[in-house]
């Protein structure tokens, strides 16, 4: 898919990228090559390929989900200016 210079300028505008007029042909060539590569990848038959989240079949090492610290809420809230029902009360900042 070959892009025109006007399309490159429109893409640059949408992306809020300033490009010089003399650089447009190079951007046009590069973007066209990228789109041609995407078309080439879309042409590959992937019906029998199973989707995967990662190319390596590795399991994530996770730690046990258990509490390792004591509840110190009352200790921390004892010095807070204002608390209510275990929550810190702060001034309203958005009207």
C-alpha positions as CSV (number, residue, x, y, z in Angstrom):
1,X,0.0,0.0,0.0
2,X,1.7,3.2,-1.2
3,X,0.8,6.3,0.7
4,X,0.6,9.7,-1.0
5,X,2.3,12.8,0.4
6,X,-1.0,14.3,1.5
7,X,-1.7,11.2,3.6
8,X,1.6,11.4,5.3
9,X,1.0,15.0,6.1
10,X,-2.4,14.2,7.5
11,X,-0.9,11.3,9.6
12,X,1.7,13.7,10.9
13,X,-1.0,16.3,11.8
14,X,-3.1,13.7,13.6
15,X,0.0,12.5,15.5
16,X,0.9,16.1,16.3
17,X,4.3,15.6,14.7
18,X,6.0,18.4,12.8
19,X,7.8,17.2,9.7
20,X,9.6,19.3,7.2
21,X,8.4,19.3,3.6
22,X,11.7,17.9,2.3
23,X,11.3,14.9,4.7
24,X,7.9,13.9,3.5
25,X,9.1,11.6,0.7
26,X,11.3,9.6,3.1
27,X,8.4,9.3,5.6
28,X,6.1,8.3,2.7
29,X,8.6,5.5,1.7
30,X,9.1,4.2,5.2
31,X,5.4,4.3,6.2
32,X,4.5,2.6,2.9
33,X,7.0,-0.2,3.5
34,X,5.6,-0.7,7.1
35,X,2.1,-1.0,5.7
36,X,3.3,-3.4,3.0
37,X,4.9,-5.5,5.7
38,X,1.6,-5.5,7.7
39,X,-0.3,-6.6,4.6
40,X,2.3,-9.4,4.1
41,X,1.7,-10.6,7.7
42,X,-2.0,-10.4,7.3
43,X,-1.8,-12.8,4.2
44,X,-0.3,-15.6,6.4
45,X,-2.7,-18.4,7.2
46,X,-3.0,-18.5,11.0
47,X,-6.2,-20.6,11.3
48,X,-4.3,-23.5,13.0
49,X,-2.1,-21.3,15.3
50,X,-3.3,-21.3,18.8
51,X,-3.3,-17.7,20.4
52,X,-0.8,-17.3,23.2
53,X,0.1,-14.6,25.7
54,X,3.8,-15.3,25.5
55,X,6.0,-17.3,23.1
56,X,7.6,-19.3,25.9
57,X,5.3,-21.7,27.8
58,X,6.4,-20.5,31.2
59,X,4.4,-20.3,34.4
60,X,4.5,-17.1,36.5
61,X,6.2,-17.6,39.9
62,X,3.8,-16.1,42.4
63,X,4.2,-15.8,46.1
64,X,1.4,-17.0,48.4
65,X,-1.4,-14.5,48.9
66,X,-1.2,-14.1,52.6
67,X,-0.9,-11.2,55.1
68,X,2.7,-10.7,56.2
69,X,2.3,-7.4,58.2
70,X,0.2,-6.6,61.2
71,X,-2.7,-4.1,61.0
72,X,-1.4,-0.8,62.2
73,X,-4.2,1.4,61.0
74,X,-5.1,2.8,64.4
75,X,-1.5,3.6,65.1
76,X,-1.1,5.5,61.8
77,X,-4.5,7.2,62.1
78,X,-3.9,8.4,65.6
79,X,-1.7,11.2,64.3
80,X,-4.0,12.1,61.3
81,X,-5.8,15.4,61.5
82,X,-9.3,13.9,60.6
83,X,-10.5,10.3,60.3
84,X,-13.9,8.7,60.2
85,X,-14.7,4.9,60.1
86,X,-11.1,4.0,59.3
87,X,-10.8,6.5,56.4
88,X,-8.6,9.6,56.2
89,X,-10.7,12.8,55.7
90,X,-9.2,15.4,53.4
91,X,-10.4,18.7,52.1
92,X,-12.5,18.7,49.0
93,X,-10.3,19.8,46.0
94,X,-12.7,19.4,43.1
95,X,-15.9,21.3,42.9
